[in-house]
Amino acid sequence: MATASEKQDISLMAAIKRGDSEAFEQLFYKYYRRLYALFYRLSWDDGRAEDLLQETFIRVWRGAMTFKEDLRVSSWIYRIGRNCWIDLEARRKSVRRAVDIESDAMLESGRVDALSETDPRATTSGRYAAVKAVALIDQLAAPNQEMPEAGAARRETEDAVRAGLLELDAMHRLVLVMSFYQGMTYQEISEALEVPLGTVKSRLHYAERKLRERLRRFFKPEDAENPAKGGA
């Protein structure tokens, strides 16, 4: 049974499909901090995180008509965010990596290059909403404020966590960040990334082990059980 939050998301998506820019803004405010935190932990770069956040919500707007109610809105948004990040990584490395989105390419990626003239989002107000994310992001303080510095030891540990995460490949880093920093369950990660539960668990186990090895000298033995503790 859908929760109250999930029902609200469905209602907002229905309004967005009708070209309601206020509903789009509400959805943005509901998820922007979580997504910014995800992108920041993946890239450790404020500017890149903001760019990814902006691109994700532009794709949410432009791909709204492809959303299907058998999927949680939050999972759909995370899938779009995942693809934005993978696209960015591919461009940075000048290598195009295949992403398996055969189930519904429009639904999963939100890549919609043009809107039909009959689409309510193609109206003047609709085009305005398509770039609303840009203005919203510019008005908001970076959610990085939630991670205050606490002296030299804290900075050293944070730097070590950052370096360790960046050494992981894209998919292992993504699963680890979703689990430790986003607090997502295996099921939520599985749904958001479209991979089996077993794959989520194995990727997380591998990522934990590699990060723990990298950070072992920064933690007491009892702290090593949570390799992300120092950067939380």
N, C-alpha and C positions, 0 to 999 in steps of 0.2 A: 504494500500500500504506500502511495506517495506521501511524503511528509508535507507539512504546511509550506516549507521553504520550496520544495520541488513543485508544488502546485502553483505557488507564486511565480516561479520561473516559467512554467508553461503558459501562464496567463500573460506574462511580459512578452514571451516570444510570439504569442498570437497577436498582440498589439503591434509588435515590431513588424510583423508580416504585413500589417495594414498601413505601415509607414509612420507609426507613432514614435516620434523622436524622444518624447518624454519617457516612454517605456524603455527605450534604448539607453537613455541616461541612467535610469534606475538600475538596469542590469549591469551597466558599467560600474556604478558605485558599489554594487554588491560584490563584484568579483575582482576589481582592479588591484586591491592590495594583495590578495592571494596570488594573482598572476604575476604581479611585479616581483613579489618575493621569490617566486619560482624562477623567473627569468634572471633575477639578480644572482641567485645562488648557482645558476647554470653558467653564467658568464662573468660574474664579479665585475660588472661594468655598468654603471648607472645609465649611460647613454644608450648602450645596447639593450638594456632591459626596457627602457622607455620606448625605443623603436619597436621592439617585439610586442610590447603591450599595445601600442598604437596599431600595428599591423594586424594583430589578433582581433581587435574590436572592429576594425574596418571590414575584415573578412566575416566577422559575426553578422554585421549589418548586411553586407552584400550577399551572404549565403543564407540569410534567414529563411527564405522560401524553401530551402532544402532540408530544414530541420524536421525530424519526425519524432512524434511524441512517445515512441517506444524506447527512447533513449533519454537519460537525464540531461538536462540543459548543461549542468556543470561538466559532465563528461564530454559533451559535444564541444564546449568551449575549450576544454583542455586538449582535445584532439586537434582543434584548430591551432591552439598555441604550440602544441608539439610540432605540427607541420611548419609553422612559421619559424620555429627555432631550427629545425632540421634544414629548411631552405637556407637560412642564414649561415649555418655551419657549412653547407655545401658550397655556397658562394665564397665563403672565406677560404676554403680549401681548393676552390676552383675544380671541384669534383661533384658531379651530379649523382646523388645516391638515390637508388630506387626506394620508394616508400609504398608498401603494400596497402592500397586503399581501394581495392577492387570491389568491396562490398557496396560502396556508393561514393564515388570520387567527389561528387558535388557536396554530399553531406559531410564527409570526413575532412575535406581540406578547406571548404568555404571559398575555393578559387572560382569566383564568378567574375568574368571580365567585363560584362555589360549587363545592364538591366533593361528588360523590355519596357517599352513606352507605356504599357498597360499596368506595369508593376507599380503599386502605390509608392514604393521607395524611390521611383524614378522621377517623382514630382520635385518641385523646388524645395519643399520642406524635407523630402526624402534625401536629396543630394546634400542638403545641409547636415542631416544626421549622419551621413556616411563619413563626414570628417569631424564629427562631434568629439570623437575620442581624442583628437589632436588637441583641441581646446581644453578638454577636461584634464588631460595629462599635464598640460602647461600650467594649469591653475593649482595643481595639487603638490604638496610637499612630497619628496621622494619617500616611499615607505621604508627606505633604508634607515630612517630615523629610529626605527624600532630596534636597531642593532647598535646601541651606543658603545663607544670605546670605554674600556675600564682599565687603563694603564698599560704599561709595557708588556706585562705578562699576557694580558688579554689580546693585545695586538699581535704578539708573537704567535699565540695559539690560532687566532683568526687567520693569520697569514699561512700557517701550516695547513689548516683545513682547506683554505682556498687552493693552495698548491696541490694538495692531495686530490681534491675534487677535479681539478682541471687536468690531472693526469689520467683520469678515467675516460674511457671512450663515451661517446654521446649517450647511448642507451643505458649504460650502467650508471652514469652520472644522473640521468633523468630519474631513474627508479629510486636511487638513493635520496635525492632531493625531495621527491614526492613523499617518500616514507618518513624521513627524519624531520624535514623542515616544514612540510605541508601537513603532516599527520594523517596522511591518507591510508586507508586500509588496503590489503592486498586486492580485495574485490574492486575497490574504487580505481586503483592503479590499473588493474587488468582491463576494466571497462574503458578507461581513458586512453590507454595505449593500444587497445585491441590485441592483447596477447593473453595466452592462457595463464591461469593462476600459478601453475608450476614454473612457467617462464619468469614471472614476476619474482617468485621466491628464489629461484636460482640466480637471477641477475642481482638481486639484493644481497644474497649471501656472498657472492663473488665481490661485489662492490664494497661491502663491509670489510671483508678480509683484506682487500687491497688497500683500502683507506686506513685500516687499523695498522697494517704493516708500516705505512708511510708515517703515521703519527705516533707510533709506540713510544718514542723517546720523549714526547711532549706530555704524556699522561701517566698518572700513577696506575698500578695494575688494576685497581678496582674501577678506574675511570675508562679503561680500555674497552670495556664492554659496550660503551656507547661512543663510537668514534666521532660522532657529530656534536658531542656535548660541548666542546670548547667553543664552537661557533654558533651555538643556539642563541 
